[in-house]
């Protein structure tokens, strides 16, 4: 989601609007890949039902963690305008820092 234009001052031009780097997702994606690998191993080994449910819960938790990381990523902005530098973050409640140029 881009930085809202209504939050810019009069005659202020948006120069750069960035989100964090994609490495932001590295831990969550690694956890999801690991959980999927554990789930495949559990299916192949023909483990007891309790172990199967644990593997399913691990996969669901890893997907939820990835979704939460995605929400944090989309709601974090690094913005440079003609008048200031802005760092804004927060999913439910926005907070940030503005540094005048």
ChimeraX commands (.cxc) that place a marker at each C-alpha (Angstrom):
marker #1 position 0.00,0.00,0.00 radius 0.5
marker #1 position 1.57,3.32,-1.02 radius 0.5
marker #1 position 1.92,6.29,1.29 radius 0.5
marker #1 position -1.40,8.20,1.36 radius 0.5
marker #1 position -1.32,11.42,-0.67 radius 0.5
marker #1 position -3.63,13.12,1.85 radius 0.5
marker #1 position -0.83,12.99,4.45 radius 0.5
marker #1 position 1.51,15.11,2.32 radius 0.5
marker #1 position 1.82,18.82,2.99 radius 0.5
marker #1 position 0.83,21.42,0.41 radius 0.5
marker #1 position 3.32,21.57,-2.50 radius 0.5
marker #1 position 5.18,18.54,-1.14 radius 0.5
marker #1 position 6.26,16.02,-3.75 radius 0.5
marker #1 position 6.74,12.32,-3.14 radius 0.5
marker #1 position 10.22,11.23,-4.27 radius 0.5
marker #1 position 10.57,7.67,-2.90 radius 0.5
marker #1 position 8.07,5.32,-1.27 radius 0.5
marker #1 position 9.55,1.99,-0.20 radius 0.5
marker #1 position 8.71,-1.04,1.93 radius 0.5
marker #1 position 11.31,-3.11,3.82 radius 0.5
marker #1 position 13.47,-5.46,1.76 radius 0.5
marker #1 position 12.17,-8.91,0.87 radius 0.5
marker #1 position 14.64,-10.46,3.32 radius 0.5
marker #1 position 12.07,-9.35,5.88 radius 0.5
marker #1 position 10.23,-12.60,5.00 radius 0.5
marker #1 position 13.26,-14.93,5.31 radius 0.5
marker #1 position 12.53,-16.36,8.77 radius 0.5
marker #1 position 8.81,-16.88,8.13 radius 0.5
marker #1 position 9.40,-18.52,4.75 radius 0.5
marker #1 position 12.12,-20.77,6.21 radius 0.5
marker #1 position 9.73,-21.81,8.99 radius 0.5
marker #1 position 7.00,-22.59,6.45 radius 0.5
marker #1 position 9.36,-24.63,4.26 radius 0.5
marker #1 position 10.59,-26.52,7.33 radius 0.5
marker #1 position 7.03,-27.21,8.49 radius 0.5
marker #1 position 6.06,-28.49,5.03 radius 0.5
marker #1 position 9.11,-30.77,4.95 radius 0.5
marker #1 position 8.22,-32.13,8.41 radius 0.5
marker #1 position 4.63,-32.66,7.21 radius 0.5
marker #1 position 5.80,-34.59,4.14 radius 0.5
marker #1 position 8.11,-36.75,6.25 radius 0.5
marker #1 position 5.29,-37.49,8.70 radius 0.5
marker #1 position 2.99,-38.51,5.83 radius 0.5
marker #1 position 5.64,-40.77,4.25 radius 0.5
marker #1 position 6.63,-42.47,7.53 radius 0.5
marker #1 position 2.98,-43.30,8.37 radius 0.5
marker #1 position 3.17,-41.83,11.86 radius 0.5
marker #1 position 0.42,-42.00,14.49 radius 0.5
marker #1 position -2.56,-39.65,14.23 radius 0.5
marker #1 position -1.29,-37.41,17.05 radius 0.5
marker #1 position 1.96,-36.75,15.18 radius 0.5
marker #1 position -0.02,-36.00,12.00 radius 0.5
marker #1 position -2.07,-33.39,13.87 radius 0.5
marker #1 position 1.07,-31.83,15.32 radius 0.5
marker #1 position 2.49,-31.52,11.79 radius 0.5
marker #1 position -0.73,-29.89,10.57 radius 0.5
marker #1 position -0.66,-27.42,13.48 radius 0.5
marker #1 position 2.98,-26.58,12.67 radius 0.5
marker #1 position 2.09,-25.85,9.06 radius 0.5
marker #1 position -0.89,-23.69,10.06 radius 0.5
marker #1 position 1.26,-21.77,12.57 radius 0.5
marker #1 position 3.96,-21.19,9.93 radius 0.5
marker #1 position 1.37,-19.90,7.43 radius 0.5
marker #1 position -0.10,-17.59,10.09 radius 0.5
marker #1 position 3.39,-16.26,10.89 radius 0.5
marker #1 position 4.01,-15.57,7.20 radius 0.5
marker #1 position 0.68,-13.75,6.88 radius 0.5
marker #1 position 1.48,-11.60,9.93 radius 0.5
marker #1 position 4.89,-10.75,8.45 radius 0.5
marker #1 position 3.19,-9.80,5.19 radius 0.5
marker #1 position 0.77,-7.50,7.02 radius 0.5
marker #1 position 3.67,-5.84,8.85 radius 0.5
marker #1 position 5.57,-5.49,5.55 radius 0.5
marker #1 position 2.66,-3.86,3.72 radius 0.5
marker #1 position 2.02,-1.42,6.56 radius 0.5
marker #1 position 5.64,-0.23,6.85 radius 0.5
marker #1 position 6.71,2.71,4.68 radius 0.5
marker #1 position 10.02,4.49,4.18 radius 0.5
marker #1 position 9.14,7.72,2.40 radius 0.5
marker #1 position 11.29,10.58,1.10 radius 0.5
marker #1 position 9.52,13.73,0.00 radius 0.5
marker #1 position 10.73,17.14,-1.06 radius 0.5
marker #1 position 10.40,18.38,2.55 radius 0.5
marker #1 position 11.00,15.41,4.90 radius 0.5
marker #1 position 11.94,11.78,5.48 radius 0.5
marker #1 position 9.15,9.63,6.96 radius 0.5
marker #1 position 9.23,6.19,8.58 radius 0.5
marker #1 position 5.72,4.90,9.26 radius 0.5
marker #1 position 4.67,1.49,10.60 radius 0.5
marker #1 position 1.82,-0.32,12.32 radius 0.5
marker #1 position -0.96,-2.66,11.29 radius 0.5
marker #1 position -3.77,-1.50,13.56 radius 0.5
marker #1 position -2.32,1.68,15.05 radius 0.5
marker #1 position 0.06,3.72,12.90 radius 0.5
marker #1 position 3.13,5.34,14.41 radius 0.5
marker #1 position 6.16,6.88,12.84 radius 0.5
marker #1 position 9.00,9.35,12.74 radius 0.5
marker #1 position 9.27,12.41,10.51 radius 0.5
marker #1 position 12.61,14.12,9.93 radius 0.5
marker #1 position 12.48,17.51,8.18 radius 0.5
marker #1 position 15.04,18.15,5.46 radius 0.5
marker link #1:1,2 radius 0.2
marker link #1:2,3 radius 0.2
marker link #1:3,4 radius 0.2
marker link #1:4,5 radius 0.2
marker link #1:5,6 radius 0.2
marker link #1:6,7 radius 0.2
marker link #1:7,8 radius 0.2
marker link #1:8,9 radius 0.2
marker link #1:9,10 radius 0.2
marker link #1:10,11 radius 0.2
marker link #1:11,12 radius 0.2
marker link #1:12,13 radius 0.2
marker link #1:13,14 radius 0.2
marker link #1:14,15 radius 0.2
marker link #1:15,16 radius 0.2
marker link #1:16,17 radius 0.2
marker link #1:17,18 radius 0.2
marker link #1:18,19 radius 0.2
marker link #1:19,20 radius 0.2
marker link #1:20,21 radius 0.2
marker link #1:21,22 radius 0.2
marker link #1:22,23 radius 0.2
marker link #1:23,24 radius 0.2
marker link #1:24,25 radius 0.2
marker link #1:25,26 radius 0.2
marker link #1:26,27 radius 0.2
marker link #1:27,28 radius 0.2
marker link #1:28,29 radius 0.2
marker link #1:29,30 radius 0.2
marker link #1:30,31 radius 0.2
marker link #1:31,32 radius 0.2
marker link #1:32,33 radius 0.2
marker link #1:33,34 radius 0.2
marker link #1:34,35 radius 0.2
marker link #1:35,36 radius 0.2
marker link #1:36,37 radius 0.2
marker link #1:37,38 radius 0.2
marker link #1:38,39 radius 0.2
marker link #1:39,40 radius 0.2
marker link #1:40,41 radius 0.2
marker link #1:41,42 radius 0.2
marker link #1:42,43 radius 0.2
marker link #1:43,44 radius 0.2
marker link #1:44,45 radius 0.2
marker link #1:45,46 radius 0.2
marker link #1:46,47 radius 0.2
marker link #1:47,48 radius 0.2
marker link #1:48,49 radius 0.2
marker link #1:49,50 radius 0.2
marker link #1:50,51 radius 0.2
marker link #1:51,52 radius 0.2
marker link #1:52,53 radius 0.2
marker link #1:53,54 radius 0.2
marker link #1:54,55 radius 0.2
marker link #1:55,56 radius 0.2
marker link #1:56,57 radius 0.2
marker link #1:57,58 radius 0.2
marker link #1:58,59 radius 0.2
marker link #1:59,60 radius 0.2
marker link #1:60,61 radius 0.2
marker link #1:61,62 radius 0.2
marker link #1:62,63 radius 0.2
marker link #1:63,64 radius 0.2
marker link #1:64,65 radius 0.2
marker link #1:65,66 radius 0.2
marker link #1:66,67 radius 0.2
marker link #1:67,68 radius 0.2
marker link #1:68,69 radius 0.2
marker link #1:69,70 radius 0.2
marker link #1:70,71 radius 0.2
marker link #1:71,72 radius 0.2
marker link #1:72,73 radius 0.2
marker link #1:73,74 radius 0.2
marker link #1:74,75 radius 0.2
marker link #1:75,76 radius 0.2
marker link #1:76,77 radius 0.2
marker link #1:77,78 radius 0.2
marker link #1:78,79 radius 0.2
marker link #1:79,80 radius 0.2
marker link #1:80,81 radius 0.2
marker link #1:81,82 radius 0.2
marker link #1:82,83 radius 0.2
marker link #1:83,84 radius 0.2
marker link #1:84,85 radius 0.2
marker link #1:85,86 radius 0.2
marker link #1:86,87 radius 0.2
marker link #1:87,88 radius 0.2
marker link #1:88,89 radius 0.2
marker link #1:89,90 radius 0.2
marker link #1:90,91 radius 0.2
marker link #1:91,92 radius 0.2
marker link #1:92,93 radius 0.2
marker link #1:93,94 radius 0.2
marker link #1:94,95 radius 0.2
marker link #1:95,96 radius 0.2
marker link #1:96,97 radius 0.2
marker link #1:97,98 radius 0.2
marker link #1:98,99 radius 0.2
marker link #1:99,100 radius 0.2
marker link #1:100,101 radius 0.2
view
